[in-house]
């Protein structure tokens, strides 16, 4: 019970941040946070804050600054000292909660506060000191913050430090950043930096994937590598010395956390650095040099060597395991060398780091032990570094102290450069080794879920997603949950709101919806009278809408900006028809925003681009204001929104246009424009508060080219518009109810409730319910039910709900979604996959072949044989005493050989053989012909499928070890098979080792030089290609070609291959199985192109065989799985190379997973005549 109420570190952190943000709201218009994470530096922190205050007064008087200090729980004394400080700038201080603390946690909290305030941030350290003109100075604040006001996103301080203070950076971080991120930084770990608000938003969004890594000192590495990965604008600024003493203990602690962070980032960023051009980038240095004298730092070489020797012995086995033998001897020699002769050379250190990095990423090893061992090697490298410098100092003899210091500093830089060069020199071999290993450990393929709600628009996601606090979400479960909500909403709309009977078919349901849309058309005509085909009528309708509905104001460009635009760029095509001679006369007598709107319509593209670019290029935060959204009447034949001018251009419809619901669509479009204005108003208000690059962000929001990915930012943003539209309709419904229009109010409420709802019915009819979809489809000339591809509202509505549900179930805040949308649109990235951006889960290297959405005709039925079942269990045979089921089949001469799955008392599946004339058993062998051969199939060999290739029978089957079911292959010569030499089976291995995968079939001949395999990773059918029939299969050339159909279809849960491919003149014919939401297994037919196994020609909308007979439905206590018909094989009734319509097929199928049955159908039964005619016409 205690664990049920345990508060997680993230919850503690969120609680602390929420409280800090509430307190920060008391400070108005803050645009810069100067953050100071602290432990309990009660002596230095007040001086740091006072110096910051001086810097604000001297250099940042134009900024609204908040000094924020976030402390460790141990920092109560420091908090007491600073909370009542009198400073020139307001300050806020708080302590992190135990369990959610650390330097990184404090920095994260400060970033969250800055994000909440729409502010930039600078991060300082609490232990900075000042000694006269050395150390922290007020000027630091200016140098650190000023670049953020220009083009830079991240400013890194490069401190004037003693060479020994920066050994972690010089011997680890800097070399690895150059090798993997191609970026040369002088001081990557100074811990002092500034960030733009835009970058803070990126950090706060991404950091949820790195919780554990960023609580401590690892945050510095993470901040730098993220900015490099995201290609942010980075500069360095030179600052003085921290004057903060550092201990060896702290240095080693920082090293260990930095190494962990660097290794994790390199591991996760492989897709980035493996494709990065080998061009080294150096950041700009902003503000020139800064002169300061570094402090003296002294450490004991003897202590370092002693620590190395002590820890080396403890971790010797790790060194022996990871370090090449010729270098290991150098490490061993160091154990016995005298202090003066101690060496731990650059080449050895490089090898240690690379080998430990490799092991960290690829080996099953205790990572804490590995990092501790690496830290002991770091002690050795430091000792060798200091020993060399001491020898140099001795050699300098009588030189002055000042000259000695300069020469020793130079030697330290030489050593650091030598180390860096050695890392770079060895990087080629290391990356080659990494690439080879990554290929080895790469899974044969990446299992993924193929989920489909709108026909023909698949969603492909990982099967599992890990969220906050190790929350694990199964994507299929989330999909099913959301799909269930939609099914319930659909049922309520159809059967409760529209009063359609429960047994109504698709045609009747369509009639009810069409009647509802006609009623909505009448409602709109009642509430908003006027003829939308005339100018006066359109004006009457719009004015009535603006009269009775509270039109939102829009945050947009000030009128003065458009006035100046019209004066600078006279719109001739507006001036002349209006009777004005000069632009000044125009702006004096016509509404300026109306004039700018008309100019945008009537002038040529060159004028429009030049004028609007001028407006956008000159935008500043004070160029924006809230303005009224108004209509402009113009005979343009268009109804559209100008977001900049906040005008809706209204024109009457042309006669004959508008479809069956013209006024419904006209008014829904007006409401949508109001919703868009409302959403863009929020967007632009956010950009104005952020202050930076306002014009560019507004430009991107208006002109960005949008891709149409399922979860693209653009698509989800579009759906926010429709959600806002629905809220407006609900408000209108409430208003009508209050003013004496109860019937009209109820119809509008039903419109709102059904918006975005859709369902695929069991006969394959897709039924959208949104008034927008029906009226738009009719407006464009569509007849009958809107097609799936025209149902954009339903698609986006479902995907938006699905995205939010996944996000919430993972433990994240759904309010982050609109924040991410605002940010990405401003950056011109409206085509970004939002699901991948938010969660980083886009499946890699998975190809989905989109099949054409076709209204296929139904197929005929498989006829059951009168003497079914063909085979039943034999109680006396231990290996087939319980169940006999799914069988492969092949015709050899005049006999059909049936290889069936048998399950006996020992609960192991084996493969038996029955010899038949097709419908009758001639002989049934008393012993299995194939069984488990190793641990991977110790629980059985299941569901065989066979084909003949040349003179050999190839069998694919499911190997099951009790944990994983996976595809295995075997073969036997036809002669050995006929002569019953079953000991001659060749086990050819696993197709995709340790991947749950079933239902595999091989095409009996090569297609375009490749062997082709279909297989099923739930819930979809995949295709893979092989040059030779060798296993395992190659790790590429895999695609998903078919998935479950949506809604209430008979194959809506999962599908899988059934029979082997049968060659017909029309294509490759297969009978496959499908499972519905009630887990009933049925059979359907499918046809694919003879020359392209990825191209579907036909898929039966109906099942061709369903469990109906008692032996298929099953008996309680006797049958293994009820309601199952399942096939693994079929043969032509007569041997024929290419089958025609009249040729008969014999199909073998398992019934209730207990018996084996047989049925028949002609090729023509399974491929409807219209499909065959299409082929013949070609």
C-alpha positions, 0 to 999 in steps of 0.5 A: 500500500505504501508504494501506491502513494509514493511520489516520483522524482518527476512529480516532486520536480513538477510540484516545485516548478509549479510553485516557482512559476506561480511566484514568478508571475508576480514579476511583470513583463520579465524578458530575461531570467538570470539563473543561479543554481546553488548548493549552500554557498552562503558566503559567495552567493550574495556577492554573485547576486549583487554583482549581477544586480550591478551588471543589470543596472550598468548594461541591461537597463533596457531588459526586464530582468528577474534574478532567480536562484534554485537551490539544493534542499541543503541550501536553507542557510544560503536561502536565509542569507539571500531572500531579503537582499536589496538588489536593483533587480527583483529576485526569486529564490526557492529550494528543490525538493529532496528526491528532485535535486541536483545541479541539473535539476536546479538548472532545469527548474530555472529554465522552466521558470524562464519558459513560463515567463517567455524569457531568455535565460543566463545561467551563472554559478553560485561559487563565483568570486571577485578579487579586485579586477579579477573573477566575476565582474558586472561586465560578464552579464553584458557579454553573456546576454548580449549575443542572445539579442542577435542571431545566437541561440546558445552562448557558451562562456569560455573561462580564463581557467588554470590549465588543470581546472579544465582537464575534464573538458580538454581530455574528454568532452572537447575531443569527443565533441570534435569527433562525433559532433564535428564542433570545436569548443574551447570550454564546453563545460564551463557551466556558464551560458545563456539561451534564447527563449526559443532554445529553452522551449526546445530543451524543456520539450526534449528533456523528458527523454533524459530525466535521469541523465540531467539531474546532475552535472550531466546537464552541461554535456546534454545542453551542448550536444542538443544544440549541436544536434539541432544545428542551433546558432552558437557562439562563445564569449571570453570571460575571466576566471571563476576563482572558485577552488576545485577539489580532486573529489569534485573533479572526479565526480564531475568527470564520471557524470560527464562521461556518462552523459557524453556516452549516452548522447553519443549512443542516442545520436548515432543517426546524427553523427554517422551521417554528419559531413567530416567538416569541423565547425568553430563557433563565432567568438562574440565580443573579443578577448577578455584578459584575466589571470587564472588562479593557481591550482595544486593537486598531488601527483602522488595522490592521483597515482595512488588512487589509480593504482588502488582502483586499477587493482579493483577493476583490473578484470575490466581493463583486461577485458576491454583494453588491447593487449599491447596497450594493456601492458602500458597500464600495467607498467604504470602500476610499478613506475616511480612517480617521476617516471609515471606515464599514461600516454595519450594513445593509451587514454584514447584507447581506454575512452573509446573501448569503454565507450564501445562497451558502455553502448554494446556490452551487458556490463555494469555501467557504474563499474565501467564508469568508476574504472574509467574515472581511475584511468582519468586519475592516471591521465591527470597524473601523467599530465601533471608529471610532464608539466613538473618536468618542464618546470624543472627544466626551465630552471632560473626563468622568472615565475611569470615566464615559467607560467607562460611556458607551462601554460603553453606546454599544457595546451600542446598536451591537450592538442596532442590528446585531441589529435590522437582521438581524431586519428583513432576515430576512423577505426573506432567508427568503423568498428562501431558501424560493424557492431551496430549492424551485427546487433541491429534486429533483423527488422523493427516490429511495429504496429500497423493501425488504420482508422481511416481506410487507406491511411495507415498509422505505423508506430512502435508496439511499445513506448516508454514514458515518464517514470518508466511508464510503458504504453502499448500503442495498440491498446491506446488505439483500441481505446480511442477507436472504442470511444469513436464507435460509442460516439457513432452509435449514439449519433446514429441510433440515439440522435438520429433514431436509426434502428439498431439493425439499419444497414449502411444504405439506411444509415446513409439516408438518415445522415443525408436527412440530418444534413438537409435539416441542418441546411434548413436550420441555417436558412432559418437562423441566417436568412438571405440568398447567398447567391446574391450580393445583398443576400450574402451581406444579410447572412454575414451581418446576421452572423456577426450580430448574434455571435460574439466575433473574436478579436484578433491579435494582428498587425497594427493599422498604422503599418498597413497605412504606411504600406499603402503609402509606400506601395500605392495599389493602383487596382484599388485606387482607380475603381474607388475613384481616388487619385492618391494613396493618401486620399485612399487611406483618408477615406477608406478603412485602411485594413479593407484597402490592404485586403483588396490590394492583396486580392486585386494587385499582381503577385509582385506587388503583393509579395513586395508589400507584404514582405515590407510589412513583415520585415518591419514588424516589432512587438509594438507593431501588434495589437488586438483588432476587430475581425470584419467582413469585406465584400468583394465580387471575387467568387471567393470566401477567404480569410486574410489573417494579417488584415483580419478581414474575411473576404465575402463573395456570393456563390456562383449559380449552380455552385454549392452542392446540396448544402450550400448555406451549411457549408458557407456558414461552417466556412465562416465559423472556421475562419473565426476559429482560425483567427482565434488560433492565429491570434494566440500564436502571434501573441506568443511570438510577440511576447517572445520578442525575437524574430517576430516578423520571421515567425509570422512569415513562417506561420503564413507562408510555410510549406506544409507537408501532410504527414498524419501527425504533422504540425500543420494537420494537428493545428488544422484540427485545433481550428475545427475544435474551436469551430465546434466550441463556437457551434456549441455556444450558438446552440446555447444561445438559440436555446435561450432565445426560443429556438429549441429544435434548432439548438438541438440540431446544432448540438447534435452537429457538434457532438457528431463532428469528427466522428466516423466508422467503417461498417462491417460491409466495408462502407466508411461513414463520416459524420461531420457536417463539414465533410458532407457539405464540402464533399457535396460542394465539390460535386461529390455524390452519396457518402463522402469518400475516405480520402475526402474525410480530412476532418475525421482523419485529423480529429481521430489522429489528434485524439490518438496523439493526445491519449498516447501523450497523457497515458505516457505521463506527459502534460497535453498542454505541451502539444499546442506549445510545441505546435506554436514553436515549430510553426514559428520556426517554419517546421509545420511539416514536422511529425509531431509524434516523433518530435514530442516522443521520439518514436518514429519507427526507423527503417520501416516502409509502408506500402500504401494500397489504393482504397477501392470499393471491391466487390464481394467474393464468393464462398468456400464450400465445406466438404460434406465429410468434414472434419477431414482429420480429428485427434487420435487419442491413442497417439501421444503426439496428436491426441488433443488437437489436429489443425492447420495444414500445408498441402502440396500436390504430387502426381495424383495425390495431395499430401497434407502436412498438419499441425498436431498437439498431444499430451506433452503440449508440444506441436509436431507436424504429421502427414496425411495422404489424400486424393484431395477430399478423402484420407488414403493414409495417415502416418502414425508418427510425426514427420517433423518435430522440435530440433532445438531450444528455439522450438522446444514447445513445438513446430506450428502451422506449416506452409510448403511450396515446391522450388525445383526438386525440393520442398520448402517449408516455413513454420512457426518455431515456439519455445514457450516465450517467442513464436518465430519463423523457421525454415526447413527443406527436403528433396521431393524424392526423400519426401516420397520415399519417407526419408524424413530424417533428411529434412534440412533445418535452414534456420530462423528467418528473423531471430527472436522476433515474434513473427508468424504466418510465413509463406514463400512464393514458389518462384523468383520475382524480378530475381528475388525470392519473396516471403510474406510474414505476419508481425502482428497485426500486419502482413509484411513482405521481405526479399531474399537473393537466395533461400538462406536464413536468417533473412537480410536485415533490409528490404522489408515492407508492410503491405497490408494491415487490418481494416478499420472499424467493424470489418471482419478483419479489423484486429489482425490479419495474416497469410494463409495459403501459399501463393497460387499462380493464376492468370490474374495474379497471385491468389491467396486465402488469408485469415482475419480476426475481428474485435471479438477474436473470431477468425475468418478467411478472405481472398486476396490477389497481388500482381504477378510481377509486384508482390507489394501491389494489391489487386483485390481484397475481399470485403467479405469473409469467404469462410466464417466459423458456423458449423459446430466443429468450427464454432467449437465445444466448451471443454473439447475445443482448443480455441472457439470460433476459428477457421484458419488455413495454411494450404490449398492445391488445385483440384487438377495440376496446372501451372497457371490457373483460370477462373473455372479451375477448382481449389481445394482448401484445407483449414483448421476448425476451432483449432481442434480439427482439420477440415476441407473446402473448395471454391473456384478461382472465379469464386474468389476473384470476382468477375469485375476484377478479372475483367479489369485484368483481361482488358489490360 
